[in-house]
Amino acid sequence: MAPRRGVTRLAAVLLTALLPPLLADADIARTVRAASSRRRSDRSLVVAPGARPAVLAAMTLGEEGVNRVAGDDAGTGGAGGAAAVGQKGSDAGSGTPLLVVTATGREAEETALALRSYLPADDVAVMPAWETLPHERLSPRADTVAQRLSVLRRLAHPEEGGAIRVLVVPVRALLAPVIAGLGELEPVHLAPGLAVGLEETARRLEAAAYTRVDMVESRGEYAVRGGILDVFPPSEPRPVRVDFFGDEIDEVSSFAVADQRTIEALSAVTATACRELVLTDTVRERAAALADAVPGAADMLERISQGVAVEGMESLAPVLVDKMVPLLDLVGDRLTVLLEPERVRKRAEDLTATTGEFLAAAWTSAASGGTVPVDLSAAAFAHLAEARALAISTNRGWWSFTALAAGPETTRLPLSDPRTYRGELERAVADLGRLARQGWTVVVATDGPGPGRRMAQLLGDGDVPARIVDQLSEAGELGREADWVPDPAAAPDETGGAAAVDGAVDAAAADPTAGPGDGVVRVTQASAGHGFLAEGLRLALIAESDLTGRASAGPRGRRSL
């Protein structure tokens, strides 16, 4: 088939079509089936980094769910294998919600972005950690707090914002205790036609720790001018102007900070609280009672008792609120999966050591060398072993995806990392062309439309049939033979990287009829992070980072203003 010319548009698509072929492998299918089991335990698996989002997505959906969302009810891509194993019980193919733990916040964001290449964006959420230590006299950023509260609200009330199927958290967020009841904080909803009253809305914003100013310029501020309320919710890219007609909202629109001019009308806006420590009457009373007991924090406690949100007040949360609870108590019924457990463990050890040292020093100094008369240890990071024990005791399991086998009992999935070409695109074109001609299903995913068009052009110039596609959500769109069965005797190369690519190319050359593909490389836009090779399945996903050797652009933060 000749390469498709003249395509100028490349929209981001789901890569769900890649999931049914993966389930044709017995080890991957057993892993997905085990994830859906009602009895969860401690388990370690060797999974290539680029394949982890796909495996996690398959675990979330379950075998039946994979075939349903990918339009593969008959079991295409596995000669009926996925459908057959999905019939072995009501729980076997139903999938399970996941709690995915990473070593850092950036890895959490990148993992979530890659997962959204296989699952609907709203099904995946990130619970960020505070930028501050629990006992520092610094407050976390308002947008961080807003994202955390939004996640906690969805966990407590999935009927409002939809259930979170995959919750990704850095280990710092996993180990930090959370103030009990934050999921019950109702955000302020603003939409045309709502009769909420300007004064009542301003009162609710004040209670949610928004600061009243003359002119809104930063997140967490609000201003009132006549019948107009300006507010900058931390979760929004721009501030919002709300026009009231009496007690009813007449119009909601965004505006620019620089010149205060209206930009566009909005259908609705949700203003989440800016602080996790809400200054209720009980909190204020406790602050007043403690003002004399903690000399170093007397000024902070005095202002809190007056209902003023002050910088660093979260450090006193353990003595001002009723209870602090582990995050694991709030995530519901879901399987816990650690990515790179060695790095997670090292990060957890650093956190617990640092917070212990800080707690021993900070408030002792604040009390002028005396013993602090209050116990703030309830806010300290828990040990990872405590989190593991809690997860297992509550049937949330403790799975690990690692790059190195810890022992012979560790399951190794037959997936490997592709070669990193580091800009050698001619070599990449040659390798991908050989794979495609020998029946491999080859998908190239780029972060943006420009690189995708460029790669399709290079493939075409290299006489490699290529097609830019804007849909890869159904198994049939891969062009694979529906009745093709992988050879169980095939022994895929587990070394990964260049050796895996070379071995795959050599194996394809030795058996021209080895694969089920149609010989066409499909190029699409998806933030897959990294790609993977499934040699036994004759399936390859090549990401832009694999071609260039540069890290993916990653998630973009909100900074419009």
N, C-alpha and C positions, 0 to 999 in steps of 0.2 A: 504493500500500500504506500502510495506517495505521501510525503510529509504534507501536512495541512498548512497552507500559506494564508497570509492576510489576516490572521487573527490578532486583534489589537486589545482584547479585553481578557483579563485573567482574574477571576474572582476567587476569594478564599472559599474552599470547600471542605467538607468532611471526608476523611479517609476510611469511613466505615466499611467500604467494600473489601478492605484488606483483612478484616477480622474473620470472616467465614473460612478462607483458605488456611489461616493459622490453626483453626480447630481441627483440620484434617490430620494434624500431627497428634499422635497418641499422648505424648507427654504434656503437650500444651492443653489438650482437651481434659486430661486428668487433673491438671492444675486448676483449670477453670471450674471443673466440677467440685474439686475439694474446697475451693473458695466459697462455694454456695452451700457447703455442708452446715448443718446446724450445730455441729460440734467442732469448735475451733481450738487449735493448739499452737505450739511453737514450731515454726517450719522455716527452713532456709532454702533458697533457690538461687542458682546462678543464671542471671538473665542479662543479656547484652544491654548496655545503657540505652541505645537507640530503640530497642524493642520494648522497653518497659512501659511506655504509655499505651502501646497497643495491647499488651498483656493485661495491664490494669483495666483498660476499657472493656476487654473481653470478660474479665472477672466481674466487673460491675454489672454488665448486661446479662451474663450467663449464656449458656449455649443456645437456649431458646430465644433469648433476647437478641443475640447476635444475628441469628438467622432471620428474625422478624424485622429488625430495623434495617438490615442489609438486603431485604427482599429475597432471602435465600431459604424460604420455608421448606423447599424440597431437599435442602442439604447440599446445594451446589458448592463446588470448591473442595469437597471432601468425599465425594461418592456416597453421600448419605451418612457419613460418619458423624458429623456434628448433630444431625437430626436424631440419629439412632441413640447416641449416648444421652441426648436431652430427654429421652423418653423413659429413663430409668427411675423416675420418682418425681414427685411434685416439686421437691426442692432442688433436684439435680441441675436443672437448667435455668432456674429463676434469677440467678445473679445475686449480688449482695452489695450494699453500700460499703464504701471504703474510707478509712482514715489513713492517709499517706503521710509519712513523716520524713522530712528531709533534714540535712545538716544545717542549711542556711536559709534565710528568707529569699534570696535570689533564686536558689534552686527550687524553692516552693513555687515561685512565680513561673519559672521556666517549665516546671513539670505540669503545672495547671494549663499553661499555654499549649503545650504539646498534647495534653489530654483533650483539649477542646478541638483538636483535629479529628478526634474519633467520637466524641460525645457532644451533645448540645451544650452551648456555652453556659447556660443557666444551671446545668447539672453539676458543674464543677465550681468550687469556691475555695478561696485561700483565707485562712485565719492568720493574719500577720501577728508577729510578736511586737511588744513595745520596743522602742529604740533605747529605752532607759532601763536601768536595773530596778528591781522592785523597791529598794530602799533609798534610791537617789531622790534628792529634792528637785526633781525635774519631771514634768508631765510629758507623757507621750504625745506625739503630734495628733492634731484633731482629725486628720483624714485617716490615720491609723486606727484611732478609736472608733470612728464611724464605720469603717470596714469590719472591725471586730464585732461591734454591736449589731450590724446588719446580719452577719453570719449567725450570731447567737440567737437573734430574733427568728431567723429561718429555721434553725434547729429546734427552737421551742414551739414555733407555729408554722409548720410546713404548709399549712393550708393558705397562708398569706402570700408567700413568695415562691412557693414550690419547694419540693424536697431537694436537699443536697445529696447527690448520689456519690460524689467523691469530694471529700474535704481534705485539702492539702495544708499541712502545718509544718513550719520549721520546728525543730526540737525545742527551741527556746519558748515557743508558744505552748507546746505540749506540756512542758514541765512547770510553767508559771501558773500558780493558783489563780482562780477567777472569782470575783465577787459573786456570790449566789444571787440569783434572781435577775441578772442583766437581760436575759431573754424575754422577760416580761415588760421591759421598758418599751412603751409604745411610742414610735416616732411621730413627728408632726407631719400630717399629710395636708398638702395644699393643692387645690385644683379648682378651676372655675365652677361655680355653682354651689360650692360647699358653704354652708352657713356656720362659720366657726367664730366669727367676731374678731376684730383686730386686737382688742385689749386682751382677750383670752389667749389668742395666739402668741402675743408678746409675752404673756405670763408663762406659757408653756415653754417658749424658747429660753426664757430666763432660767426656768427650772432645769432645762437641759444643758445648762452651763454655757449658753451663748452670751456674748458680751455686748451690751448696748453701747453704740457709738453714734456720732453725728453723721458719718459717712462710711459706708461699708467698703472695706478694702481687702480684708483678709478672711480666710475661712474661720467660721465660728463667731462671726459678728452679725449684728442686726441693727437696723435703724428704723425709726418711725417718723414719718413726715405727713401730717394730715391723715388722709385715708390710704396712705401708701406704706407698705412694709417692705423694706429691703432686707434680705437675709442671704448669707453665704453658707449653705450646708457643706460640710467637709467632703461629702461624697460627690459634689457637683464640680464640673470644670469651671463654671462661672457663677457669679452671684445671681440671685433671683429677685425679681420685683413683683410684689403681689398687690394688685389694686383692689380695694374693697369698695363695695357700694352698700353702705350700711354695714350689716353683719355678714353679708354674703360676698364671697370672692368673685370679682368680675373678670379679672384677667391675671394670668401668670406668665411672666416672660423672663428671659435671661438678659443681662446687660453687661457692658464692659466696665472693668474697674477704672481704666485710664480716663475715659471721658463720661462715664455714667450713662451712656446712651443705650437704648434698648436694642437687642440683637435679634431675637426671635421669640415667638410665642411658644409656650410649653403647655402640654396637656395636663401634666401633674408633676409635683415635686415632693420628695420625702426628705424631711430634715431630721437626721439622726442626731442623738446627743453628742456633745463634744468631749465629755468626760465619762469615765466609767464609775467614778465615785459621785453618786447623786446626793445632793445636799438636802436630804429629807429632814423633817423635824427631829427624828431620832438621832441622826448623824450630828446635827447641830448641837443637840443637848449633850451628847457624849463629848464633843469637842470642847464645849464650855467646861465640862467637869474635869477634863484632862489638862486644861491650860496651865494650872499651877503645878501639875505633876511632872510635866516635861518642860523644864525651863528653856531648853534650846529650841523648842518648837512652839513656845507660848504665843508668839505673834501669829504664826500660821494657824494655830488652833483658835485663836480669838477671831480671826477673820472668817474661818470656816463656821464658827458658831453664829456669826452674823449673816450667813448665807452667801458669802463671797467665795467664788471659786478661785483658788490661789495656785500658783505654780508649785508643783511637787506635792500637792495634798494627797495624791494616790499612795505615797510612801507610808501614810498613817492609816491606810484602809484596814489593816488587821484589827485595830482597836476602835474603829469607828463603825464598822458594819457588823451584822449578825454573824456572818459565816463566809469563809472562802472555801471554794471547792476545786478539785482537780478538773481540768478540761475534759478528761475522759468520762466524767460523770454527766457531761452535757451533750455528748456527741450522738447519743442514741445507740441503737444496735448496728454496729458496723465492724468490719474486719480491719485490724491494724496492720499496716505494711510499712516497714522501714526500707528506705532506699540507701544503699551503702551503709550498713549498720556500723562498720568500723569508724567511719567519719562521724556518724550520729553519736556514737558512744564517746568519742574524744571530745566532741563539742559539748556534750552534756556534762562531762567531767570538768571541763573548763568553767562552765556556767555555775555549777554548784560550788566550786572552789572560790570563784570570784565573789559570788553573792554572800558566802559565809564570811569572807574577809571583810567585805564592805559592811555587813551588818554588825560585825564585832567592833568596827572602828568608827563608823559614821555617827551613830547616835550617842556613843560614849563621849566623843568629842563635843557633840552638841550639848551634852549635859555637863560640860566643863569638867570633865574628868571623873565624874561620878558614875554610878551604875544607873543605867536607864530603867526607870520604874515600870515600863510597859514592855510587853512581849510582842515583837513584830515579826517573829520567825514564821508565822502563818503565811506570809507573802513570799518566803524564800523559795527558790527553785527546788523542786523535788529531785530525788535521785532517779536516774533512768531505770534502775532495778525496781524501784517502787512503782513506776509507771507500768513496767512490764508485768509485775505481780498483779496489779489492779486490772490490767487488760485481760490477762489469762483468767483471773478469778471471776470476771464478769462476762466470760465467753466472747471476748472481742479478739482473741487470738493474738499472735505476735509473729508475723511473717517478716522475712527479710529477703530483699532482692540485692544480691551482691555480685561482684565481678570475680571473686575468688572463692573456690569451694573450701569450706571449713573442715570437711571430712568426707569419707566415702558415702555417708548417708545423705549428703546434700544433692538435691535434684538439679540437674543441668538441662535447661531447655535448649533445643537444637537451633539456636539463633546466634548470630555473630554480627560484629560491627563491620561495616563496609570499609574499603580502603579510603583513606583521606588523601585526596588528590592535590591539595594545596595549590589550586589554580592551574594544574596541568589538565586543562579541559580536553585537549586532543586525545590524551590517554584515556580520560573518562569516556569520551564518545566511543573510542575503539572498544573498551571493555563492555560498555552498555550495549553496543551494537552486537557483539558476539553473543552476549547473554540473550538478547531479544531474538536473534536469528535461531538460537537453539531452543526456543520455546519457553524461556523464562518470562514471567510477568514482571515487568520493570516499570516502576513509578518514580518519577523525579518530582520532588516537592520543593518549591522555592518560597522564600519569605514574602516576595513581592512580585508584581506582574512583569516588571522589566527583566529581572534575571530569568524568569520563566520563558519569556519570548526569546531572549538571547540563547538559552539552552536549546529550545526547540529549533532555532535557526542553525545552531552548530550541529545538532544531530542530523538535520536535513542535509547540510553541506557535507556531512560525513557519510551520506547514503544510508543513514539509519532512519527507518520509518518512525515518525514521531507525530504525536497529536496533542495539541493543547486541549484539555478537558476542563469543563466547569462543573462536573458532577462525577463523584466517585463514592456515592453513598450506597449503591446496590452492587452486589457481587457480579451481576451480568455485565456491568460497565468495565470490568477488567479485561474482557475478551478471553477469559480462560475456558477451557473445555469443561463442561459441566460434569462429565462422567470420568474425568481423569483421577487416577488413584496413585498417590505417592508410593514409591517402592520402599517397603519396610526394611529391605536389606541394605538400602543406601546408608552410608556412614558419613554424615556431614562433617566437614572440617571444623573443629571446635577452637582452633587457634585464633580465629577472627582476623580482622584487618586485611592487609595485603595478601597474606597467605590464603585467607578464605576466598577472596576475589579470584586469585590465580587458580585455586583449586576448583572453584565453581566454573570458571571459563574452560579449564582443561576438561572437566567432567562433561560439560555441555558439548565441547568439540568431539569428545569420544562417542557421544550418543546423541545424534541429531534429532531424535524423536523423544528426548527425555522429558521435555516440559509441555505444559498445557497452554502456553501463551500463544497469542496470534501474531507475534513478531513486531508489534507496534509499542514503542515506548510512550507512555502517557506522562505528560507534563502538566502539573497543576500547582496551584498556590495553596500552601498550608504550612503553618508554623510547627513543623514536626520535630524541630530541634536537631536530632540526628536520625539517620536511617538504620536499616538492619538488613541482613541477608538470612533467608530461610532456605538453605541449600536443598534439603530433602523435599521441600514444597515447591522449589523452583520459583521463589518469590523474592523480589528485591525492592526495597524502598531506599532511595538515595535522596538525602536532604541537601539543601544549599550549603550547609556547613561542611558536609562531606566533600563537596566539590571545591570549595574555596579554602578550606582549612581554617576559616575564621568562625568564631562563635556566632551563634544566631543573634539577630538584633535584639531578641528578647522582648518582654512586655514593656509597653510604654506607660509611664505614669501620667496622672492627670495634672496638667500644669497650664491650663488655658488662661485663666484670669482674664 
